[in-house]
Amino acid sequence: MSPDRYWSRRNVLQGAAGLAAGAFAFPWAAFGQSGPETPSDSEESQSEIFPPGFVPGHIRYRGGRWQEYPSALSSMLEEVGNRTSIDVAGDARVVTLSDPALFDHPFLYLSGRYEFEIPSNKDIERLQRHLTYGGFLLVDDGLGFLNEGFGRSARELIRRLFPREPLEPLSSGHAVFRSYYLIGSIGGRQSISQALEGVQLGKFTPVVFCRNDLGGAWAKRPDGGWAEECRPGGEPQRKAAFQLAVNIALYAMTGNYKQDLIHHPIIQRRLNQG
């Protein structure tokens, strides 16, 4: 598959930034989500598929605390780079919903522990446009409560983004659980829920919601040690958080094609190798 096909995702997002607020469409196929005709396990093939410069956008919001762990995304990116052939950036870029650079980042990250100010209708429309045109949002709840703190605000934001599409648990067969590793458990700093939730638009899931504080498991101290313990499962729980990070990154970049085309023995070997 040509790298240009995946660069088109960013190009389409940038084009979407200039459209009228109500002019939404669903061109998921334009972003290469049908995938290659023949899957491959080679690094050379991966290098052809994935565009260089995977740079997540970390959303800064008002109220609450938008960045609980400053090192979380750089640690996650390092792991994704070590385990795959994706050319990753050294860290995420901080963006606001009103920032024109929002549309430069197909992968967005929203995190926190506390309630935050719901964005303006204009900013919600911008984020809706981003996600409708092939963007992806990972929502990482640092507390995990359904109706308190960050979770309450984030769920209200998602409801306003997609009032007709509910936030629902993803099935065990969803592509995000098998895009690289076969995910058997949802890791994180804590273990509140063994379910991921998502919003489905057509065949793509542009919003994935985790209640286990992935960032707390990814984050490192300045001396290189882990910033937080993972409870109750310890280091296996942290390992699961990084494996899920790899899967989410690949899903955000490739969509659903591996759900049908992936060689399960290949994934099983990767899972065994850790």
DOTOR-479081 format. One record per residue: residue in one letter; residue number from 1; y, x, z of N, C-alpha, C in turn. Coordinates in steps of 0.05 Angstrom, whole numbers, plus 5000, padded with zeros to 4 digits. Each point is the difference from the previous one (the first is absolute). Example, Ala and Ser with C-alpha at 12.3 -4.5 7.8 and 13.67 -1.06 7.14 Angstrom:
<rs>
aa; i; nc2; nc1; nc3; cac2; cac1; cac3; cc2; cc1; cc3
A; 1; 4886; 5264; 5156; 5024; 4982; 5000; 5024; 5018; 5000
S; 2; 5021; 4993; 4986; 5024; 5016; 5001; 5022; 4985; 5014
</rs>
This chain:
<rs>
aa; i; nc2; nc1; nc3; cac2; cac1; cac3; cc2; cc1; cc3
M; 1; 4976; 5017; 5000; 5024; 4983; 5000; 5025; 5017; 5000
S; 2; 5019; 4994; 4984; 5025; 5015; 4998; 5016; 4998; 5026
P; 3; 5011; 5023; 5010; 5018; 4998; 5023; 5024; 4982; 4995
D; 4; 5008; 4998; 4974; 5023; 4983; 4994; 4996; 4971; 5008
R; 5; 4974; 4992; 4999; 4994; 4972; 5007; 5007; 4995; 5029
Y; 6; 4995; 5020; 5017; 5007; 4996; 5028; 5029; 5005; 5006
W; 7; 5013; 5017; 4985; 5029; 5003; 5003; 5014; 4974; 4993
S; 8; 4987; 4983; 4983; 5012; 4975; 4992; 5005; 4982; 5024
R; 9; 4984; 5003; 5022; 5004; 4984; 5024; 5027; 5006; 5011
R; 10; 5007; 5026; 5003; 5026; 5006; 5010; 5022; 4991; 4981
N; 11; 4995; 5004; 4974; 5020; 4991; 4980; 5005; 4970; 5002
V; 12; 4979; 4985; 5002; 5003; 4971; 5001; 5014; 4992; 5026
L; 13; 4994; 5013; 5022; 5014; 4994; 5025; 5030; 5006; 4997
Q; 14; 5006; 5023; 4987; 5028; 5006; 4997; 5014; 4980; 4982
G; 15; 4986; 4990; 4979; 5011; 4979; 4984; 5004; 4975; 5015
A; 16; 4981; 4994; 5018; 5002; 4975; 5016; 5025; 5000; 5017
A; 17; 5009; 5024; 5008; 5023; 5002; 5018; 5025; 4987; 4987
G; 18; 5001; 5000; 4973; 5023; 4990; 4987; 4998; 4971; 4991
L; 19; 4978; 4987; 5006; 4996; 4972; 4991; 5013; 4981; 5019
A; 20; 5005; 4975; 4990; 5010; 4979; 5018; 4979; 4994; 5021
A; 21; 5010; 4991; 5023; 4983; 4997; 5023; 4976; 4981; 4995
G; 22; 5004; 4980; 4983; 4979; 4980; 4996; 4981; 5007; 4977
A; 23; 5005; 5021; 4987; 4984; 5006; 4975; 4976; 5016; 5007
F; 24; 4980; 4988; 5013; 4976; 5014; 5008; 4978; 4995; 4980
A; 25; 4982; 5020; 4999; 4976; 4998; 4982; 4977; 5013; 5014
F; 26; 4977; 5000; 4988; 4976; 5012; 5012; 4985; 5018; 4981
P; 27; 5013; 5022; 4991; 4988; 5017; 4980; 4982; 5022; 5012
W; 28; 4980; 4992; 5017; 4984; 5020; 5013; 4986; 5018; 4980
A; 29; 4991; 4988; 4978; 4984; 5016; 4980; 5017; 5022; 4989
A; 30; 5026; 4997; 4999; 5017; 5020; 4989; 5000; 5026; 5017
F; 31; 4990; 4998; 5025; 5000; 5023; 5017; 4973; 5013; 5001
G; 32; 4983; 4994; 4980; 4974; 5014; 4998; 4979; 4991; 5019
Q; 33; 5003; 4976; 5012; 4981; 4992; 5020; 4973; 4992; 4989
S; 34; 4998; 4997; 4973; 4974; 4996; 4989; 4983; 5025; 5001
G; 35; 5013; 5023; 5001; 4986; 5025; 5005; 4987; 5012; 4975
P; 36; 4988; 5024; 5003; 4987; 5013; 4978; 4974; 4986; 4993
E; 37; 4990; 5005; 4976; 4976; 4987; 4991; 4976; 5012; 5015
T; 38; 5001; 5026; 5006; 4978; 5013; 5013; 5010; 5014; 5025
P; 39; 4991; 4994; 5024; 5009; 5014; 5024; 4989; 5028; 5000
S; 40; 5014; 5018; 5014; 4992; 5027; 5001; 5004; 5011; 5028
D; 41; 4984; 5019; 5009; 5003; 5012; 5026; 5013; 5027; 4998
S; 42; 5008; 5009; 4977; 5010; 5027; 4996; 5030; 5001; 5008
E; 43; 5008; 5023; 5011; 5028; 5004; 5007; 5017; 5001; 4975
E; 44; 4989; 5010; 4977; 5015; 5000; 4976; 5007; 4972; 4991
S; 45; 4981; 4981; 5003; 5005; 4973; 4992; 5021; 4987; 5019
Q; 46; 4998; 5006; 5026; 5019; 4990; 5019; 5028; 5010; 4993
S; 47; 5002; 5025; 4992; 5026; 5011; 4993; 5013; 4986; 4977
E; 48; 4983; 4991; 4981; 5010; 4985; 4977; 5009; 4972; 5008
I; 49; 4987; 4988; 5020; 5006; 4973; 5007; 5025; 4998; 5017
F; 50; 5004; 5017; 5020; 5021; 4997; 5019; 5025; 5015; 4993
P; 51; 5023; 4988; 5000; 5025; 5013; 4994; 5007; 5020; 5022
P; 52; 5016; 5020; 4993; 5009; 5019; 5021; 5021; 4987; 5018
G; 53; 5003; 5012; 5023; 5022; 4992; 5017; 4996; 4973; 5014
F; 54; 4978; 4996; 5015; 4997; 4976; 5015; 5018; 5001; 5025
V; 55; 5022; 4984; 4999; 5020; 5001; 5021; 5003; 4972; 5011
P; 56; 4988; 4994; 5023; 5005; 4973; 5012; 5029; 4997; 5008
G; 57; 5008; 4975; 5001; 5026; 4992; 5010; 4997; 4988; 5028
H; 58; 5012; 5012; 5020; 4998; 4991; 5028; 5024; 4982; 5005
I; 59; 4996; 4974; 5005; 5022; 4981; 5002; 5014; 5002; 5028
R; 60; 5026; 5004; 4998; 5016; 5000; 5025; 5013; 4973; 5002
Y; 61; 4997; 4987; 5023; 5012; 4974; 5005; 5018; 5000; 5024
R; 62; 5014; 4978; 5005; 5018; 4998; 5022; 4985; 4987; 5024
G; 63; 5008; 5009; 5024; 4986; 4990; 5024; 4974; 5014; 5003
G; 64; 4988; 4997; 5024; 4974; 5012; 5005; 5001; 5030; 4997
R; 65; 4978; 5012; 4991; 4999; 5029; 4996; 4982; 5004; 4975
W; 66; 5013; 5007; 4978; 4986; 5000; 4974; 4982; 5024; 4997
Q; 67; 5004; 5021; 5016; 4984; 5025; 4997; 4990; 5008; 5028
E; 68; 4977; 4992; 5007; 4988; 5007; 5026; 4990; 5028; 4999
Y; 69; 4989; 5009; 4978; 4987; 5026; 4998; 5011; 5014; 4975
P; 70; 5020; 5018; 5003; 5012; 5013; 4977; 4980; 5017; 4983
S; 71; 4979; 5009; 5012; 4981; 5017; 4985; 4977; 4984; 4987
A; 72; 4998; 4974; 5005; 4977; 4985; 4992; 4995; 5001; 4970
L; 73; 5020; 4995; 4984; 4995; 4998; 4971; 4996; 5028; 4987
S; 74; 5013; 5021; 5011; 4995; 5026; 4989; 4971; 5009; 5006
S; 75; 4990; 4992; 5023; 4972; 5006; 5007; 4981; 4985; 4983
M; 76; 5006; 4974; 4995; 4984; 4984; 4982; 4999; 5011; 4972
L; 77; 5024; 5008; 4990; 5001; 5011; 4973; 4984; 5026; 4997
E; 78; 5002; 5016; 5021; 4984; 5025; 5000; 4971; 4994; 4997
E; 79; 4991; 4980; 5015; 4971; 4993; 4999; 4992; 4989; 4973
V; 80; 5017; 4983; 4989; 4995; 4989; 4973; 4998; 5022; 4980
G; 81; 5019; 5019; 5001; 4999; 5023; 4982; 4976; 5017; 5003
N; 82; 4991; 5004; 5025; 4976; 5017; 5005; 4975; 4987; 4990
R; 83; 4998; 4973; 5002; 4975; 4987; 4994; 4998; 4989; 4971
T; 84; 5022; 5000; 4985; 5000; 4991; 4973; 5016; 5019; 4982
S; 85; 5002; 4994; 4975; 5015; 5017; 4981; 5028; 4989; 4996
I; 86; 5009; 4981; 5016; 5027; 4989; 4997; 5020; 5021; 5008
D; 87; 5021; 5004; 4984; 5022; 5018; 5006; 5019; 4985; 5018
V; 88; 4999; 5007; 5026; 5016; 4985; 5020; 5025; 5015; 5007
A; 89; 5020; 4985; 5009; 5025; 5012; 5010; 4994; 5010; 5028
G; 90; 5019; 5016; 5011; 4997; 5010; 5027; 5005; 4979; 5021
D; 91; 5016; 4980; 4993; 5006; 4979; 5019; 5010; 4976; 4984
A; 92; 5002; 4977; 5014; 5011; 4976; 4988; 5030; 5003; 4998
R; 93; 5012; 4982; 4985; 5029; 4998; 4998; 5009; 4974; 5015
V; 94; 5020; 5003; 5016; 5010; 4977; 5015; 5017; 4983; 4981
V; 95; 4995; 4974; 4999; 5015; 4982; 4983; 5007; 4974; 5016
T; 96; 5021; 4987; 4992; 5006; 4973; 5010; 4995; 4981; 4977
L; 97; 4998; 4974; 5006; 4995; 4980; 4980; 5023; 4997; 4980
S; 98; 5024; 5009; 5008; 5022; 4999; 4982; 5004; 5025; 4984
D; 99; 4984; 5020; 5005; 5002; 5026; 4987; 4989; 4998; 4971
P; 100; 5016; 5009; 4980; 4990; 5000; 4973; 4974; 5017; 4997
A; 101; 4996; 5020; 5017; 4976; 5016; 4999; 4975; 4985; 5009
L; 102; 5003; 4976; 5010; 4976; 4985; 5008; 4980; 4997; 4977
F; 103; 5011; 4997; 4976; 4983; 4995; 4977; 4988; 5026; 4988
D; 104; 5007; 5023; 5012; 4988; 5025; 4992; 4973; 5005; 5015
H; 105; 4993; 4982; 5018; 4977; 5005; 5018; 4981; 4976; 4998
P; 106; 4980; 5001; 4983; 4980; 4978; 4999; 4986; 4995; 5026
F; 107; 4998; 5020; 5017; 4987; 4997; 5026; 5021; 5000; 5022
L; 108; 5001; 4978; 5015; 5019; 4997; 5022; 4985; 4997; 5026
Y; 109; 5013; 5010; 5022; 4988; 5000; 5027; 5020; 4988; 5019
L; 110; 4991; 4979; 5015; 5016; 4987; 5020; 4985; 5001; 5027
S; 111; 5013; 5012; 5020; 4985; 5004; 5025; 5019; 4995; 5024
G; 112; 4987; 4998; 5024; 5016; 4997; 5024; 4984; 4986; 5022
R; 113; 5013; 4997; 5023; 4988; 4987; 5023; 5016; 4976; 5010
Y; 114; 5025; 4999; 4993; 5018; 4981; 5012; 5012; 4981; 4979
E; 115; 5010; 4977; 5009; 5012; 4982; 4982; 5024; 5013; 4985
F; 116; 5004; 4991; 4975; 5022; 5011; 4985; 5015; 4977; 4986
E; 117; 5023; 5007; 4990; 5017; 4980; 4987; 4989; 4993; 4972
I; 118; 4996; 4975; 4995; 4990; 4991; 4974; 5021; 5007; 4979
P; 119; 4993; 5012; 4978; 5020; 5008; 4980; 5014; 4976; 4988
S; 120; 5022; 5005; 4986; 5014; 4979; 4986; 4984; 4988; 4978
N; 121; 5007; 4976; 4991; 4986; 4988; 4978; 5001; 5018; 4975
K; 122; 5022; 5013; 4995; 5002; 5018; 4977; 4980; 5023; 5002
D; 123; 4998; 5012; 5023; 4981; 5022; 5004; 4971; 4990; 4998
I; 124; 4995; 4977; 5011; 4973; 4988; 4997; 4993; 4996; 4971
E; 125; 5019; 4990; 4984; 4995; 4996; 4972; 4995; 5027; 4986
R; 126; 5013; 5021; 5008; 4995; 5026; 4988; 4972; 5010; 5006
L; 127; 4992; 4997; 5025; 4973; 5008; 5007; 4979; 4983; 4987
Q; 128; 5005; 4974; 4998; 4982; 4982; 4985; 4997; 5009; 4971
R; 129; 5022; 5007; 4988; 4999; 5009; 4972; 4984; 5025; 4998
H; 130; 5004; 5019; 5018; 4985; 5025; 5001; 4970; 4995; 5001
L; 131; 4992; 4982; 5018; 4971; 4995; 5004; 4989; 4983; 4977
T; 132; 5015; 4982; 4989; 4991; 4984; 4978; 4996; 5016; 4975
Y; 133; 5015; 5021; 4996; 4998; 5016; 4976; 4981; 5024; 5004
G; 134; 4982; 4999; 5019; 4980; 5021; 5002; 5003; 5018; 5023
G; 135; 5020; 4997; 5017; 5003; 5017; 5024; 4980; 4992; 5021
F; 136; 4999; 5017; 5021; 4980; 4996; 5021; 5014; 5005; 5027
L; 137; 4994; 4984; 5020; 5011; 5003; 5027; 4978; 5001; 5021
L; 138; 4998; 5022; 5015; 4983; 5002; 5023; 5016; 4994; 5025
V; 139; 4992; 4980; 5015; 5013; 4992; 5025; 4982; 5010; 5023
D; 140; 5011; 5018; 5016; 4985; 5013; 5021; 5012; 4992; 5028
D; 141; 4985; 4982; 5013; 5009; 4989; 5026; 4992; 5019; 5022
G; 142; 5020; 5010; 5015; 4993; 5019; 5021; 4992; 4988; 5026
L; 143; 5003; 4973; 5003; 4991; 4986; 5024; 4976; 4982; 4994
G; 144; 5001; 4986; 4978; 4977; 4984; 4992; 5000; 4972; 5010
F; 145; 5022; 4991; 5014; 5001; 4973; 5010; 5007; 4980; 4978
L; 146; 4988; 4977; 5000; 5004; 4980; 4979; 5028; 4989; 5001
N; 147; 5010; 4993; 5023; 5025; 4985; 5003; 5020; 5014; 5017
E; 148; 4999; 5026; 5001; 5019; 5016; 5016; 5008; 5025; 4984
G; 149; 5023; 5010; 5008; 5009; 5026; 4990; 5001; 5002; 4970
F; 150; 4994; 5024; 4990; 5001; 5005; 4971; 4983; 4981; 4984
G; 151; 4977; 4993; 5010; 4982; 4982; 4985; 5013; 4973; 4994
R; 152; 5014; 4989; 5019; 5013; 4974; 4996; 5022; 5003; 4978
S; 153; 5016; 5021; 5001; 5021; 5003; 4980; 4988; 5006; 4972
A; 154; 4979; 5017; 5000; 4988; 5007; 4974; 4987; 4976; 4987
R; 155; 4987; 4983; 5016; 4987; 4976; 4989; 5021; 4981; 4989
E; 156; 5022; 4998; 5014; 5021; 4982; 4990; 5012; 5011; 4974
L; 157; 5003; 5026; 4998; 5010; 5012; 4975; 4981; 4994; 4977
I; 158; 4974; 5003; 5005; 4980; 4995; 4979; 5000; 4971; 4992
R; 159; 5003; 4982; 5020; 5001; 4972; 4994; 5024; 4993; 4981
R; 160; 5022; 5013; 5005; 5024; 4996; 4983; 4996; 5013; 4973
L; 161; 4986; 5022; 4999; 4995; 5013; 4974; 4983; 4982; 4982
F; 162; 4978; 4990; 5012; 4981; 4985; 4984; 4993; 4974; 5015
P; 163; 5018; 4980; 4999; 4995; 4975; 5016; 4976; 4984; 4990
R; 164; 4991; 5005; 4976; 4977; 4985; 4989; 4974; 5015; 5002
E; 165; 5001; 5025; 5007; 4976; 5017; 5001; 4996; 5008; 5029
P; 166; 4979; 4990; 5013; 4996; 5007; 5029; 4991; 5028; 5004
L; 167; 5006; 5011; 5024; 4989; 5025; 5009; 4973; 4994; 5012
E; 168; 4979; 5010; 4987; 4972; 4994; 5008; 4983; 5025; 5003
P; 169; 4979; 4999; 5016; 4981; 5023; 5001; 4988; 5006; 4973
L; 170; 4999; 5026; 4994; 4987; 5009; 4975; 4970; 4999; 5004
S; 171; 4986; 4992; 4979; 4971; 4999; 5000; 4989; 5029; 5001
S; 172; 4975; 5002; 5010; 4988; 5027; 5002; 4995; 5012; 4972
G; 173; 5000; 4983; 4979; 4996; 5011; 4973; 5026; 5007; 4986
H; 174; 5023; 4999; 5014; 5025; 5006; 4987; 5001; 5030; 4992
A; 175; 5014; 5005; 4978; 5000; 5027; 4989; 5012; 5021; 5019
V; 176; 5018; 4991; 5018; 5012; 5020; 5019; 4979; 5012; 5018
F; 177; 4977; 4987; 5004; 4979; 5010; 5017; 4981; 5019; 4986
R; 178; 5004; 5004; 4974; 4981; 5016; 4985; 5013; 5016; 4978
S; 179; 5026; 5003; 5000; 5014; 5014; 4979; 4994; 5030; 5001
Y; 180; 4992; 5011; 5023; 4991; 5028; 5001; 4977; 5002; 5020
Y; 181; 5005; 4993; 5025; 4978; 4998; 5020; 4991; 4972; 5002
L; 182; 4975; 4997; 5009; 4990; 4973; 5009; 5009; 4996; 5029
I; 183; 5020; 4984; 5004; 5012; 4997; 5027; 4982; 4982; 5017
G; 184; 4991; 5011; 5022; 4983; 4984; 5018; 5015; 4990; 5025
S; 185; 5023; 5013; 5006; 5016; 4992; 5023; 5029; 5006; 4995
I; 186; 5017; 4985; 5012; 5029; 5003; 4997; 5010; 5018; 5023
G; 187; 5008; 5024; 4994; 5009; 5019; 5020; 5029; 4995; 5008
G; 188; 5010; 5018; 5016; 5028; 4999; 5010; 5002; 5011; 5028
R; 189; 5025; 5001; 5010; 5003; 5009; 5027; 4986; 4982; 5020
Q; 190; 5000; 4974; 4993; 4987; 4980; 5016; 4980; 4985; 4983
S; 191; 4984; 4983; 5013; 4980; 4984; 4985; 5004; 4971; 5008
I; 192; 5021; 4988; 4990; 5006; 4972; 5005; 4984; 4982; 4983
S; 193; 4997; 5007; 4974; 4987; 4982; 4981; 4984; 5016; 4980
Q; 194; 4977; 4990; 4993; 4984; 5012; 4979; 5003; 4986; 4974
A; 195; 5023; 4987; 4996; 5006; 4987; 4975; 5027; 5011; 4990
L; 196; 5002; 5002; 4974; 5025; 5004; 4987; 5008; 4973; 4988
E; 197; 5026; 4994; 5001; 5010; 4976; 4988; 5016; 5007; 4975
G; 198; 5002; 4981; 4981; 5015; 5006; 4976; 5010; 4974; 4987
V; 199; 5019; 5004; 4982; 5010; 4979; 4983; 4990; 5005; 4972
Q; 200; 4988; 4980; 4988; 4988; 5002; 4974; 5018; 4988; 4978
L; 201; 5006; 5016; 4980; 5014; 4990; 4976; 4983; 5005; 4976
G; 202; 4988; 4979; 4989; 4981; 5005; 4978; 4977; 5016; 5010
K; 203; 4994; 5023; 4986; 4978; 5017; 5008; 5009; 5023; 5018
F; 204; 5025; 5002; 5005; 5011; 5023; 5015; 5010; 4991; 5027
T; 205; 4997; 5018; 5020; 5010; 4994; 5027; 5023; 5018; 5006
P; 206; 5025; 4991; 4996; 5023; 5017; 5003; 5008; 5006; 5029
V; 207; 4990; 4984; 5019; 5006; 5005; 5028; 4974; 5002; 5016
V; 208; 4998; 5021; 5015; 4977; 5004; 5018; 5011; 5005; 5028
F; 209; 4989; 4985; 5020; 5010; 5000; 5027; 4978; 5010; 5019
C; 210; 5006; 5021; 5015; 4981; 5012; 5019; 5012; 4998; 5028
R; 211; 4984; 4992; 5020; 5009; 4996; 5028; 4992; 5023; 5018
N; 212; 4989; 5022; 4989; 4988; 5021; 5017; 5017; 5025; 5003
D; 213; 5025; 4999; 4991; 5018; 5023; 5002; 4988; 5025; 4986
L; 214; 4999; 4999; 4974; 4990; 5022; 4984; 5018; 5025; 5005
G; 215; 5026; 4996; 5000; 5018; 5022; 5003; 4996; 5015; 5026
G; 216; 4993; 4986; 5021; 4995; 5014; 5025; 4975; 5018; 4999
A; 217; 4981; 4993; 4983; 4976; 5017; 4996; 5006; 5023; 4982
W; 218; 5018; 4996; 4980; 5007; 5022; 4981; 5019; 5021; 5012
A; 219; 5017; 4992; 5019; 5023; 5017; 5008; 4991; 5025; 5015
K; 220; 5015; 5022; 4995; 4995; 5025; 5014; 5025; 5009; 5015
R; 221; 4995; 5016; 5021; 5021; 5012; 5015; 5011; 5025; 4985
P; 222; 5023; 5010; 5007; 5010; 5024; 4987; 4981; 5024; 5001
D; 223; 4983; 5002; 5021; 4981; 5022; 5002; 4975; 4995; 4984
G; 224; 4998; 4978; 4986; 4977; 4994; 4983; 4979; 4983; 5013
G; 225; 5002; 4995; 5026; 4980; 4983; 5013; 5007; 4971; 4994
W; 226; 4981; 4983; 5007; 5004; 4971; 4995; 5020; 4989; 5020
A; 227; 5017; 4982; 4990; 5021; 4989; 5017; 4989; 4980; 5019
E; 228; 4979; 4986; 4993; 4989; 4979; 5017; 4969; 5002; 5000
E; 229; 4989; 4991; 5022; 4971; 4996; 5001; 4993; 4974; 4986
C; 230; 4976; 4998; 4989; 4991; 4976; 4988; 4980; 4987; 5019
R; 231; 5006; 4975; 5008; 4984; 4987; 5020; 4991; 4972; 4989
P; 232; 4976; 4993; 5006; 4980; 5013; 5018; 4982; 5019; 4986
G; 233; 5002; 5003; 4973; 4979; 5014; 4985; 5004; 5029; 4995
G; 234; 5022; 5012; 5010; 5003; 5029; 4997; 5004; 5010; 4972
E; 235; 4989; 5024; 4995; 5005; 5012; 4973; 4986; 4986; 4977
P; 236; 4977; 4987; 5004; 4989; 4984; 4977; 5019; 4978; 4992
Q; 237; 5015; 4989; 5019; 5019; 4979; 4994; 5024; 5012; 4984
R; 238; 5008; 5024; 5006; 5021; 5014; 4985; 4990; 5006; 4972
K; 239; 4976; 5009; 4998; 4988; 5006; 4973; 5000; 4975; 4983
A; 240; 4993; 4978; 5012; 5000; 4974; 4985; 5028; 4993; 4991
A; 241; 5020; 5006; 5016; 5028; 4995; 4992; 5008; 5016; 4976
F; 242; 4992; 5025; 4998; 5006; 5017; 4977; 4985; 4991; 4976
Q; 243; 4975; 4993; 5003; 4984; 4990; 4977; 5013; 4974; 4989
L; 244; 5009; 4983; 5018; 5013; 4976; 4990; 5026; 5007; 4986
A; 245; 5015; 5020; 5009; 5024; 5009; 4987; 4995; 5008; 4972
V; 246; 4978; 5016; 4996; 4993; 5008; 4973; 4994; 4976; 4982
N; 247; 4984; 4982; 5010; 4993; 4976; 4985; 5025; 4983; 4993
I; 248; 5018; 4997; 5019; 5024; 4984; 4995; 5017; 5013; 4979
A; 249; 5003; 5027; 5002; 5016; 5014; 4980; 4989; 4996; 4972
L; 250; 4973; 5003; 4998; 4988; 4998; 4973; 5001; 4971; 4990
Y; 251; 4997; 4981; 5018; 5002; 4972; 4992; 5028; 4993; 4990
A; 252; 5020; 5010; 5015; 5027; 4995; 4992; 5007; 5011; 4972
M; 253; 4986; 5022; 4993; 5006; 5013; 4974; 4983; 4990; 4978
T; 254; 4976; 4989; 5006; 4982; 4992; 4979; 4992; 4971; 4999
G; 255; 5006; 4985; 5021; 4993; 4971; 4999; 4970; 4996; 5004
N; 256; 4989; 4980; 4986; 4973; 4990; 5005; 4978; 5012; 4983
Y; 257; 5006; 5018; 4982; 4979; 5007; 4981; 4975; 5012; 5012
K; 258; 5003; 5014; 5022; 4977; 5013; 5013; 4982; 4979; 5013
Q; 259; 5010; 4977; 5005; 4983; 4979; 5012; 4976; 4994; 4983
D; 260; 5004; 5001; 4973; 4979; 4994; 4981; 4987; 5025; 4989
L; 261; 5015; 5022; 4997; 4990; 5023; 4985; 4991; 5024; 5016
I; 262; 5005; 5000; 5026; 4995; 5023; 5016; 4969; 5005; 5003
H; 263; 4993; 5026; 5000; 4972; 5007; 5004; 4995; 5002; 5030
H; 264; 4986; 4981; 5012; 4996; 5000; 5028; 4986; 5025; 5011
P; 265; 4980; 5012; 4986; 4989; 5025; 5011; 5020; 5022; 5002
I; 266; 5020; 5001; 4982; 5021; 5020; 5002; 5016; 4996; 5025
I; 267; 5008; 4975; 5005; 5016; 4995; 5024; 4983; 5006; 5025
Q; 268; 4975; 4993; 5000; 4983; 5005; 5023; 4999; 5030; 5006
R; 269; 4998; 5017; 4979; 5000; 5029; 5005; 5026; 5009; 5012
R; 270; 5022; 4989; 4991; 5026; 5007; 5011; 5002; 4991; 5030
L; 271; 4989; 4976; 5005; 5001; 4991; 5028; 4983; 5018; 5018
N; 272; 4977; 5009; 4990; 4983; 5018; 5016; 5013; 5027; 5004
Q; 273; 5016; 5009; 4981; 5013; 5025; 5002; 5024; 4999; 5018
G; 274; 5011; 4976; 5005; 5022; 4996; 5018; 5027; 5008; 4991
</rs>
